[in-house]
């Protein structure tokens, strides 16, 4: 791997390479360059997980023509596919070295071993949403109970923006989560469930299920499960597999005109 990166830098296939090196005992993202090529001796793979592709989008905002190489796990490649489709990165300026860290290989869902969440505590299982559950497991509860459980999760939010900041496919110039008419900037916690429902809508057709948002969440909101649900809707309605290909554009997935018939809502008991 180091030899290939060195060759890319020396023959100017790339201008920089995004990888990892140990800094004060921790594997952190690092930008390797031709000018300091001796640093390639410190290039590691390890189990570090950061949004290298998000770092790439920030760099290209300043220098659109820069050629970037980077390490890419399956989740990184899914994110790159989304960023290519949305014209946030130019595929002709990106070179990747693929790392096999999970058995997904761009299948419908990469059940990466390092993404397996810890078993939720007894209290959370009783009143909230267990991170281990699948969307269909949550839907076994009746509608009022689902609402109560999700509201329990959302009210824990401290509006740190960690989920947005770490997300590799969050690239809006103006973020709706900072729009004062949607999310009151002076309210902590944010008015629930607006903050997370706004973000969930934006994740539909974008989320590549890397799990970084859930890793970053300091209060253990099951964000990965929430976004898997909205992506499930995108798959069922549009047959669109987010991140599976850089050729399947979200703008022409319908082809011919499609008429969607609303499904009946579950009956909910209401009190007058």
N, C-alpha and C positions, 0 to 999 in steps of 0.2 A: 504493500500500500504506500509506504513512504517513498519508495522508488518511483512509483507512478506519479505521485503528487510532485515530486522533485522534477520529473521530466516535463510535466504540464507547465510548471512555473518557468523552467529554463527555456522551453521553446515557445513560451507566451501563449499557450493554449488557454491559460487562465491568468488573471492578474493577481488573484488572491485565493486562498483555500480556507474554508471554514471547517474547523474541526475542534478537537479538545486537547487540553494539556493540563497537567497537574499544577495548581497554584495554591500554595500553602496547604497542601494535603487534599485539595478538592479538585475534581475534574470540572473545568470550566471552559466555555467556548473561547476559541482563540482564532485570530486571523493570521494565517501563515503567508509570508510574502517572499518573493525572490530576493529582496534586499537583505533579508535575515533568514536565509534558507537553512542555516545551521539549526534553527529551532525545530525543524522537522524531526529531529531526534526525539523531541518531546511529544510528538503527535501520538495520541492514544485513541482507542475506541471505547473500551469500558462499558459501563452501564449508564453513563451520563445521558440525560435527555433534556435538551433545550430546543427551542424553535429556531434552528439554524436558518431555515427558510425565511423566517420573519426577520432575522438579522439581515438576510440578503435583500429583502424588500426595502428595508431602511437604507441600506447602502446604495441601492439603485435609484432611490429617490434623489440622492445627491449626485450620483454619477450613473446615468441610465445606460451607458455603453460599457460599463465595467464587466469583465468576464470572471465569473465566480465558479469555483469548484467547492464541493461540500460532501461530507459524509451523509448518507441517506439510508435510514431504516425504512421499513415499509410505510410507516405513518408519515415520515418526511416526504416520501415519494407521492403519497396520496395528496398531501398538502401542496406539493409542487404542481401536481396536475391541476388542482383547483386554481392556483395562482397563475398558471399559464393560461387557463381558460378565461380568467377575468383580466387578462392583460396586465397583471401586476409584476410579472417577471417574463423575460424573453427566453424561451427554451433554447434558442441558439447561443445564448450567453451563459448557460448553466451546464456544468459537467458534474456528474455524481459518481461517488464510489459507494456501491450498495453494501449494506451490512445486514447479514442475516441474524436477526435477534428474535424473531418469532415466526410461527408457521403460516402467517396470513398470505404472503405472496400476492397481495392486492385482491384477495378474495372478498366476499361480501363483508366479512368482519374479521379483523385480525385479533384472535384471542391471545394477545400477547401476555406471556407469563408475568412480566413486570407490571402489567396493568391490573392484575387481580386485586380487587379491593379487600381490605380487612373486613372480617365479619362484624356487622353492626352490633352495638350493645343491646341489651334486653329492652331498655327504655325506648331506644330509637325504633326497634322492631315493633313496639307496641303503639307508638304514637306518630312515627315518621315513616320515611321510605328507606328501606335497606338498600345500600349501594349494590349489593350482590344480585338484586332482583333483575329480571328481564322485564321489558315493558308489558308483556302479556301477564306476568305475575302480579304487577301492580293493579292491572285492570280487573283482577279477580275480586277486588274490593268494590263495593257499590259506589256510585258516584259521589254522594255526600262524604263518605269516608275518604275517598281519594282526595277530594278537595281539602278536607281537614288535614290529612297527612302532608300534602304538598305545602299548605300554608304554614304548617309547623316548620318545614324545611326553609321556606323563603324568609320567615321572620328572623332566622338566625343571621341573615346577611348583614355585614357591616360596611357594605359598599366600598370595598377596598379596590375594586376593579382588577383584581388579580386574574379572574377568568378571562376578561377581555385582553389584558396586557400580554398574557402568555399565549393566547390563541394564535396559531400560525395563519389562520385565514380571516382574521379581523384586520381589515385594511381601509375601512372608510375614512375619508379625510375629515368628515365631521361625524362624530359618534352620537347616535340617538340617545345613548345612556347619559350623555351630558347635556341634553336638551332640557332646559328648565321647565318647559311646558309638559314634558313627559316624566322626568325624574327631578324632583325638587332638590336642588344642590345643597340646601340647608337641613335636609332631613336625614337623620340616622336613627335606626336603620331606614332604608328607602321605603317608600310606600309600597306595600306588598299587595299583589304580586307583580306590579307593573315592571319593575326593574328586570326581573328574570323572564317574564313573558316577552318583553321587547327583545331581549337578547335571544331567546329561544326562536322567535320568528326569524331573526337574522341568520340563525344557524341552520335553518331548513335548507337543504341542498348545498350547504357549505361545510358543515361539520364532518371531519374525516376520522372522528372517533379515536383521537390520539390519547385522550384522557388527561392532557396537561392541565386543563381547567380544573378538574377535580383534584389533581395533585396540588395545585396552587391554592385551592380554597381553604382558608384557615378554620372554617366552621363545618367542613365536611358535608356540604350540600351535594346531593347526588346529581351533579350537573351532567355527567356523561350519560346517565340514564334518561334525563330530560331531553337531551339533544338526539339521542338514539330514537326517541319516540317521534320527534318532529321529522327526522330523516326517514323513519319508517313510513310516514304519511307520504313523503316525496316519492319513495319507491313504489308504494301502492298506487298512487294516483298517476305519476308520470313515468314510472319505470326508469328512474334516473339513479344510477349508482354513483354517489358522490366520491370523487377522487379516483375512480377506477381507471379513468382514461383521460388523457389531455385532449382527445379529439371530440368527446361527447359534450357539446356545448349546451349549457342550461337554457340558451335562448331559442333553440329549435327542437326541443325534446318532444313537443306535441305533434309536429308534422301537420297532419290535417286537423281541422277544427274538431275539438272534443267537447261534448256536452256532459257536464258533471251533474249527476242527480244527487241532491242531498240525502244523506241517510237519516233515518228517524233518530232523534235523541232518546237516550234512556229515560224512562220515567223517573221523576224525582218528586218525592213528597214535599210539599211546601206548606208552610203555616201562614194563615191569614193574620 
